[in-house]
């Protein structure tokens, strides 16, 4: 069976990455692409690297245009998806790459985003440990899926095994090096090359980043009761990628071998979340273009803390790859269809 697909927000980074992945999907046929201010323009004008879609013209992003497709991917600014998804038919598989359907806590939404709160959907990080299994189980047969925030899924995947195994205290510190493509195609001063090149720029410092409630929500799914998260992202001069360093205190008596066993057990058999050999650390260069999360874990014995590092491509495993992977699961297709574990080098 071939599924007809519409991609809303196709002129942006996330929408373009969804399209790039779907170009190699044997079961999906992209028939419609939409945008806001760019409606009416050829897609190739905004996404010149997507040559196989050169025939498509960007249409307006309206429920009427998106309806009638089997699958709809939304890559819209936060707060823009809810009004559209409410008007789409129930039998359409909708995957939202924005934040509108991620959070279950209305108060957290009001504090970090504001505006109308929308119904939370199945969360699109299949490998994330959760009570009794993985989130993958909740995606089977789903018709409404919330793709994750790239920073949130990275931090969550890095540290969740320690929580699920009961090895760490719930005092989590995360510092991330992040490429600016995660912020979308925003014409803002802090994203200009002259501001980024040769510099590392922290933002969202002191508990203000919007992905914090999503991380807390994920850690509770993994078994935490009252997690505290100190989260500091830093923009660095690479177009895409996240390298997150996540630490937490070990409980009394926990050994290095127990830590290793917990992370190995959590991700054993997972194609897209891989634990590296002991003493080996992930690099963003190794996951460029891939739907792969690479993790390295160790114990800082002097500080009695676990240290987990994770590298992902924020536009693939962090967003579009997670969206396509989750759609595959929902439809009963092979999970890795159109996705690769291989990065691009050099």
N, C-alpha and C positions, 0 to 999 in steps of 0.2 A: 504494500500500500504506500502511496505517495501522499504526504501531508502538505497542504498548501500553507504557506507561512507569510505573515506580515511582520515587519520590523519597524516599530515606531521610534523616532529619534535616531534615524539611520545616518544622519550627517555628523553625529558626535563620535567620540572615541569608543565608548562602550557599544553603541549601535553598529559602528563600523567593524568592531571586533566580532560581534555576533555574526555579522554577514560574512566575514572572512572564514569563520569556522563552518558556517552553514554551506558555504560554497563547496565543501568536500563531503557533505552529508548525503548519502544515497537515498534517504527516505524523506527528505525535506526539500520542497521547491519554493523558493522565495518569489512570490508574485507581486508583492506590494511593499514599498518603502515609504515612510512618511517623515516629515520634519515640521518645524514651526516656521521660523522666518525664512528658511531655505526652500519652502514648498514651491514647486513649479520649476526648480532647477534640475538638471541631470544629476543623478547620483555621482557619476564619474567626475563631476566638477568639484565635489566636496570630498570624495573618497577615490582619488585617481589611481590608487593601488589595487582597487577591486575591479579588475578588468572584466571579469565574467559577468558583472552586473551593469556594464556600460549602457545597456539598453533601457534601464529603469529610470523613471522620472519620480522625483520626490513629490508625494501628495500631501495634502493637509492631514494633520493628526486629529481625526475625529472618530467617534465610535462607529459612524456609518461606514467610513472607509475601512476600518479594521475588522468589522463584522463580516462574516461569511468565509473566514479562513479557519483552518483546523487548529493552527497554532499562532499565537501572537506573542512576540517578544517586545517588551516595553523598555526603552532606554531613555527615560525622560528625567528631567530635573525632579528633585524631591518635592513632593506636594502636588505634582502634576498628574500622577497615575490614577489616584483614587477616583476622581470624577469620571475618568474614562472606563476604568474596570467595572464600575458599578453599572455601566450600560452595555457591557458585552454579554453575549449569551452564556448561559451556564455550561453548555457543552463544549465551549472553546477552551483549549489549554492555553492559559495566560501565564507567562513568566515575566515578572516585574524585576528589572535590574536596579530599580530605585529603592528608596527606603520605605515607601508608603505602607507596605504590608509586612514589614519585618518584626516590629515590636509588638509585644503582647501587653505591655504596661502603658495605659493611656497617659498616666502622669509623666512617665519618662518621655513619651512623644511630645507632650506639651512643653516640657522643660528644654529638650534638646533640639526640637524641630519647630513646634508650633503649628497652628492651623488644624484642619479637621483630622481627627483620628480615624483610621481605616481598619477594617477587619484584618487580623493577622492571618497569614497564609503559611502553608508548609514551607519550611526553611531549607534552602537549597545548598546545604553542605552535607552530602551523603555520608562522608566518612566520620563526621563528628560523633564521638561517643555520647550516648544518651542512655537513660534508664532502660535496662533490658536489651540494649543493642546499639544500633547506629541510627542516625536520622534518615538514612537510606530507606528504612522500613516505612517511614511516614510519607515518602514520595511516591510509592507505588500506587498507581491509579489516581494520583492527585490531578486536579484540573486547575488549581491555582497555586502558584509557586512564587515565593519571594527569594530571589537570588541574594547572596550575602553582600555586606559591605566588605571590601577587600582587606582593610586593616583588621576588621573584626574577626573574619574567618581565619586570618593568619594567626593572630594571637590565640584564638580559641583552639585551633588545631595544635599549636605548639605546646600548650600547657594542659589541655584537657586530660591526657592520660594520667598525669599525676593526681588530679582531682578524683577521677573515676576509681583509681587504685587506692585512694585514701593515704597518699604518701606525703602530701604537702599541706601547709597551712594556707588559708585563702587570702593571703596578702600578696597580690600579684603586681609586679612592676614590669612594664613593657616599654621599650624604646625602639622606634622604628626608623629606618632610612627608607624614604618613599619617593618614587618618581612622580612628577607633577601631572602626568596623564590621568592619575586617579581623581583629579579635581575637574576633569572634563575640559572642553574647549572654552575656557573662560578667559576673556581679554581683561585680565587684572594685572596690576603692576608686579605683584609677587611671583607671577608665572612667566614674566619676560626673561628671555635668555640673559640679558645683562644683569638681572637680579639673581639668577640661579647659578650661572656658570662661575666656577671657582668659589662657591659658597655652600654652606649647609645652613638651612633656615628652619628653626623650630616653629611650630604653630600649634594652636589648640592646647597650649600649655596650662597646667593647673586644673585639669578635670573638665575642660570645656569642649572636648571633641565629641562629635555626634555619634561616633561608633562605640563609646563607652557603655551605654545601656545595652547595646547589642552584645557586646562581649560578656557583660554580667549575665544577661539572659542565657547565653550559650553555656557559660560555666555552671549555671544552675541546672541546665539540662544534663550536664556531665556529672552532676551530683553535689555541687557546692551548695551550701546553705545560705551564707551571707558573705559573698566574695567582695573584697576591696580591690579596686583596679586603679593603679597609677599609670597613666598612658600618655606617652610623649612622642608624637610623630615629628620627623625632621625631613623637610624637602631637600633632596640632593640632586645634583645635575646628571640624572639619567632619565631618559624619556619614560621608561616603564620599569616596574619592579618594586618589590618590598623585601627588605631584610629586617626581620623583627628579632630582637633579643628579649626573651621573656624569662623572668626569674621569680622564684618563690621560696620561702623557708621550708626546709624539710622537717617533718615531724621527728621526734626523738627516736633514735635507734634505726632509722631508715638507712639502708646501705646503697652504695653505688650500683651494685648488681640488681637490687630491687627496682631502682629507677630504670635501669636499662631494660629489664624484663617487662616493666609496665608499658614503656613506649613501644617496644617490639611487639608485645601482645596486642596493643591497641590498633596498630596499623599493619599487622601481618596479613599478607594477601591483598592489600590495597594497591591498585595500579598507580593511582595518582597522588597518594601521600606516602612518601618513602622515607624510612629512617636510614640515615647514612651510617657507615661503619664507625665504630668507636674511635674518637680522635679526629674525625673528618667533619668539616664544617661546610654548610651550604653557601653558594654564591648566587647572586641574582643572574649572572651571565649564563648559568647552567640551566635556567628555567625559562629563558627568553622565548616566547612563542609557544610554550608548552602548557599543558593543563596539569602540571606537576608541582607539588609542594615537597621540597626537600627539607628534612629536619635533622639537626644534630643536637645531641643532648649529653650533658655531663653534670658532675657535681663539683661545686666549689666547696671543698671540705673546710677551708678556713672560715668561710662565711656561713657554712651549713645551709647552702641554697642550691636548688636545682637550677641549671642554666640551659634553656632550650632556645635554639636558633632555627628560624624557618625562612626560606626564600621562596617567593612566588612571583609570577608575572601578574601584576595587579589587574591587567585587562583580560587575562585568560582565566587561570584558576581563581583569581580574585573576583571575577565578574562574569564575563561572557562564557568562559569555559564551564564554570559552575552552573550557569543557566542552561547550556546545552546538555551537559551531563545529567542534570536533574530532569530535563524534558525527556531525555532518552529513557530514564528510569520510569517516569510517569506513564509513558506510552508502551512500556514493555519491550523496548528496543535494547540491543546490546549497549551497555552503559558507556563504553568508550567510543561509540560511533562518532566519526568526524573529529576526534580529539587525539592528541599525541602526547606521549611522555617525553619526547625528544625535544631539546632546546635547539637554538640556532647559535652556531659559533663560527668565527670568533665574534 
